[in-house]
Structures are given as C-alpha cells and as structure tokens.
Amino acid sequence: MRFRVGIMKFEAKDYVQAAVAFTQVLEDSTAPDVRSASRYNLALCERLVGQPDEARTALEQLSQENSRATPAPRKWRISSAT
C-alpha cells in the first residue's frame, strides 16, 4: 500500500512525500523486489529534490542488497537535478 502511495506522489511530482512513502516501505519487512524498487525510487526522489549524495548512497545500498544479481561493483555518479 505505501509503495503505491509513493508512486502516486512521485507521479504528482511531490517528491518529498514520495520519498517518505518509499522510506516507510524500506522500514517494513517486505519482499526483496519491493525493497529494491523502493530503494531505487527513493534515490530518484532524492536526486530530484537536490540531494545527490543521498541518492548515491541509496543506489550503493541497492547495489549491495542485490550483489548476488550484479556481481560487479558499480560506482554511481549522480548529477544534480536540473
């Protein structure tokens, strides 16, 4: 349910509230695919509100959580939203 709220807020360009919803999903015990999508969407929100360092951290956490699926480490480069 919170994931859908996050998507709705994101589509309405309310990135701060979308980030809150995605963070709440991450705090709950959820399925790995939902957690991955929430972490990715959280990173998008953070980038769009001008927090590139936080976005990078979220993407690095996503990479670590999915390390079995993506064995090669990635370096994330996040530019400021324009």
C-alpha positions in Angstrom: 0.0 0.0 0.0 2.7 2.5 0.9 4.6 1.7 -2.3 1.5 2.7 -4.3 1.3 5.9 -2.3 4.9 6.6 -3.2 4.2 6.0 -6.9 1.2 8.3 -6.8 3.1 11.0 -5.0 6.0 10.6 -7.5 3.7 10.9 -10.4 2.2 14.1 -8.9 5.8 15.4 -8.6 5.5 15.5 -4.8 9.0 14.0 -4.5 9.4 14.7 -0.8 6.2 12.8 0.2 7.1 10.1 -2.3 10.5 9.7 -0.5 8.7 9.5 2.8 6.5 6.7 1.5 9.4 4.7 -0.1 11.4 5.1 3.2 8.4 3.6 5.1 8.4 0.7 2.7 12.0 0.1 3.4 11.4 0.2 7.2 8.9 -2.6 6.9 9.7 -6.2 6.2 8.8 -6.6 2.6 9.6 -8.7 -0.4 13.1 -8.2 -2.0 11.7 -6.9 -5.3 9.5 -4.3 -3.5 12.5 -3.2 -1.4 14.7 -2.9 -4.5 12.1 -0.8 -6.3 11.5 1.3 -3.2 15.3 2.0 -2.8 15.6 2.9 -6.5 12.6 5.2 -6.4 13.9 6.8 -3.2 17.1 7.6 -5.0 15.2 9.2 -7.8 13.3 11.3 -5.4 16.4 12.4 -3.5 18.1 13.4 -6.8 15.0 15.4 -7.9 14.9 17.3 -4.6 18.6 18.2 -4.9 20.2 15.6 -2.7 22.7 13.8 -5.0 24.8 12.4 -2.1 21.8 10.8 -0.5 20.7 9.4 -3.9 24.1 8.0 -4.5 24.0 6.3 -1.0 20.6 4.8 -1.8 21.9 3.4 -5.1 25.0 2.0 -3.4 22.8 0.3 -0.9 20.7 -1.1 -3.7 23.8 -2.5 -5.4 24.9 -4.1 -2.1 21.5 -5.6 -1.5 21.4 -7.1 -5.0 25.1 -8.1 -5.1 24.2 -11.7 -6.0 22.3 -10.5 -9.0 25.0 -7.9 -10.0 28.4 -9.3 -9.0 30.5 -6.5 -10.4 30.6 -3.4 -8.1 29.3 -0.2 -9.6 30.3 3.4 -8.9 27.2 5.6 -9.0 27.5 9.1 -10.4 24.6 11.3 -9.6 24.4 14.8 -11.0 22.2 17.5 -9.5 18.7 17.7 -10.8 18.2 20.4 -13.5 
